[in-house]
Structures are given as structure tokens and as C-alpha cells.
Amino acid sequence: MNYYSTNRQSPVVDFKTATIQGQAPDKGLYFPQQLPVWEADWLKQLPDLTDEEIAFRVMKPYAGAVIPDDELFRICSETVNFPVPLVKLQNGVYALELYHGRTLAFKDIGARFMSRSLGYFMRQRNKPVTVLVATSGDTGGAVADGFYGVEGVEVVILYPKGKVSQVQEQQLTTFGGNIRAVRVNGRFDDCQALVKQAFLDRTITDQLFLTSANSINVARWLPQQFFYFFAMKQWPLEEVAPVIAVPSGNFGNICAGLLALVTGLPVRHFVAACNANDVVPRFLHGQEYEPHQAIATISNAMDVGNPSNFVRILELFHHERNRLKEALSAFSFSDAQTMDAIRQVYNGNDYLLDPHGAVGYLALKKYAQQHHDAPGLFLETAHPVKFYDVVEPIIGEKIPIPPSIEGVMSRPMQFTEMEADYATLKDYLWSGLG
Ligand SMILES: *Cc1c(COP(=O)(O)O)cnc(C)c1O
């Protein structure tokens, strides 16, 4: 499989080059040149297959020949080493829990796949690589965990000061070793802009071999398709295809779902669940596509005012808004609505949502209301304990810290503090060269 840039100015590359480069030199995003078509017969067998078999089969055409089958199978099986259960909340309303991985959010899947793929590619060369990544909260922890101790890889994580939760900040800043955290006095979009600028700076890239671990990287983006296959594997209502609501920020995860749909997975419709950052809902409701500054909300991992991956979604639907609207709806919800949903579902269904999952729940319900109670599922993208500072006051109870993260919570934080200023970041990256 080869990948072209959505800006169409850079050469076509294979999966290895796309993974190592992250973003295409012309600033576009890499996109697969030919899409596979999943056979209906194979899709019917999903319930009988293991998660690792499914993951391998899904990634095989995308990775192509650059990773041998046995190596790809190993990477896939290490990636999907935790359960992804589909849980019933109400009639026709299910939650797909993506938070049973090591950093308690769905980003573990993409980060584990990418770190292992990059580790494999790096074994074949002897220059070290620096992974530079901006996080709105969950990417940082997942990337730190995925890359910790991977030889030949240095990681620099930029995160916005005061805009990530306590658990997230602990997960970002307590690794040490080959992981460095930078606390930026700004928003997520500022962090993302700094990262993008570094990639375009020849004086940096001539010296440092830089790559990104943001969801723009194909090795993080594509494995997120697994979720949708795992959902179908467990979907109990045989005769109806599910609606799937996806809490969305940078739109990487839902774009993976739409890719699965376009290549044959029988999903009835996708719903992008957004907080106050509503560029995409506005666009799908007929307005111009107008990126804005990110607005801070309680679902902070979705506080993105200029979603990077939306261009891939447009590419997938050949930039035809009407075709896109057949597959995708989008709604925006306020923090007050999100808090209400957490309270109601906790009291009514004995199920604790995190703020991101709560937005997903609201979006699924809203779509169902408008479409004769169409059954579906939403992605529960993070464990509620990651946002205990938000969730505990809503339900008036303490959430126990899972044993898996107790260690992280007690280690001291280490980070460099920085203004959202490119010259400062550049000095910092230079200093790491010595
Ligand atoms: C990153 C994240 C999202 C948004 O995912 P995108 O792929 O950026 O749209 C939603 N929920 C949680 C918990 C996240 O960490």
C-alpha cells in the first residue's frame, strides 16, 4: 500500500516512510492510495475471530510489504492486549469501553501500534529519532507509555498548562528516561502549532530526525479501525446495523471508523459527538468550515478548534458534502448537558460515564430521537477516574483509583515550563542535541 499527501505536492511513499515522516513534506496528511474492500463473508466471521486476528487482518493491506507477517502479527497482538467490551446501558444503547489499556484511554491502541512499528523500523537504521507530539491530555500519556524504553527513540511531549487533568499530567510527566514533558503556557492548539512549526523548520530537521506521534501519523490513525471491528464482533442485534457515536476532537478516531465503513464494515451511520468546539457540526449543518481557537471544556481531550484529521474525512468522501452527510452527522453539547448526562446515567443506569463518553452518549441519543430510536453504541473513550476532578463533584462520590495507575499517581512530576513561543521551543530542542 502506498500513501499520497492530501496536498498532492509530495511524492507517494510506503507505510514505513509515512510512519517515519508523520506529516508529508508539503504539510498534507498521508492517505492510502487504494482502499481494501472487506468481504462480507469475512465480516460475518468476526464473532469467531480473536482480537489479534482481526487486528492483523485489518492492518495487513495498509502495512503492505514493509513489515513481515510474523512481525506485524506480533505488533498487533501486543497492541490489542486488553479487553474492549461492549456494555448494554439501555435498550438499543451500548457503550464500547476503550479504556482498559495502560493509560485508561483509547489512545493506547494507536500509541502502542505506532511505537512498536517505529521501533521495528528503527532497528533497521542507526540514527535515533525524536518523536515530537502535542497533547490535549490523553495522547501524551499513551505515547509516553508506548515509547518508554524503546531504543533509538527520544520523545518530547507538549501539553497545555492547566488544561489537562491531574491524572493525565501525572501520566505525562512521571516517566523520565527517554520521555520529556514540556508544559506550555497556552492551549492545545498552541502546542499543535508549535509542533507543526518545528516540522517545517529546516534548521531543526536537518539536525534532528523528527517525527510526530499525533493522530496525523498513519501508524496511529489506522489501527483505530480495530474498535469498529471489535464493536461489530460483539453487536448483538443481528438484523440492524448500529449507529456509532464517537466523541471527537481532532477527528482521527471517527475518521478511522468512516474508513472502516467505506471499505465495507456494516455500520448504519456515524455521529460525531462534540463539545463546544463545534467547527464540524456547523459545517455539516450547512455553514462554512471555520476553524477557531479551542474553547476549554470539561471534555478537554476534545478541545480542538482546528481538527487535523477532518481533511482526511473530506478525502474519503471526495470532498462532497452531501455524500459525507449520508454517512456522518455531528452534534455539539455544552458542559451543563454533559454533566446532566453523567448524573442521569449514573443514577438511572448505574453506569459511570467520563465527560467524553457522556458527550458520545448524548450524541447517540439525539440521533436516535430523530431516527425512530435507531439502536447504536457510543465509544467510552476514557476511564472516568482520569477526570475524577470533574466527575466526583457531579455524582457526589469518590471514584477509586485503579491499582494499575496507583504507581503513576505517587511518582514526582518532571517537566520543563515554556511560553507558547517557537524560539523558546527551538532552543529547547537544540539543547537536547548536545
Ligand atoms: C483524544 C480523545 C478524544 C478525541 O479523539 P480524536 O481522535 O482526537 O477525535 C476523545 N476522547 C478522549 C478521552 C480522548 O483522549
The ligand as an SDF file (V2000), in Angstrom:
LIG
                    3D

 15 15  0  0  0  0  0  0  0  0999 V2000
   -8.3030   12.1200   22.0780 C   0  0  0  0  0  0  0  0  0  0  0  0
   -9.5940   11.8690   22.7380 C   0  0  0  0  0  0  0  0  0  0  0  0
  -10.8130   12.0750   22.0750 C   0  0  0  0  0  0  0  0  0  0  0  0
  -10.8640   12.6600   20.6900 C   0  0  0  0  0  0  0  0  0  0  0  0
  -10.3560   11.7800   19.7240 O   0  0  0  0  0  0  0  0  0  0  0  0
   -9.9470   12.3530   18.2910 P   0  0  0  0  0  0  0  0  0  0  0  0
   -9.4200   11.1840   17.5600 O   0  0  0  0  0  0  0  0  0  0  0  0
   -8.9250   13.4140   18.5200 O   0  0  0  0  0  0  0  0  0  0  0  0
  -11.1820   12.9170   17.6910 O   0  0  0  0  0  0  0  0  0  0  0  0
  -11.9840   11.7440   22.7230 C   0  0  0  0  0  0  0  0  0  0  0  0
  -11.9880   11.2540   23.9820 N   0  0  0  0  0  0  0  0  0  0  0  0
  -10.8400   11.0580   24.6580 C   0  0  0  0  0  0  0  0  0  0  0  0
  -10.9170   10.5400   26.0480 C   0  0  0  0  0  0  0  0  0  0  0  0
   -9.6080   11.3390   24.0610 C   0  0  0  0  0  0  0  0  0  0  0  0
   -8.4840   11.1280   24.7410 O   0  0  0  0  0  0  0  0  0  0  0  0
  1  2  1  0
  2  3  1  0
  2 14  2  0
  3  4  1  0
  3 10  2  0
  4  5  1  0
  5  6  1  0
  6  7  2  0
  6  8  1  0
  6  9  1  0
 10 11  1  0
 11 12  2  0
 12 13  1  0
 12 14  1  0
 14 15  1  0
M  END
$$$$
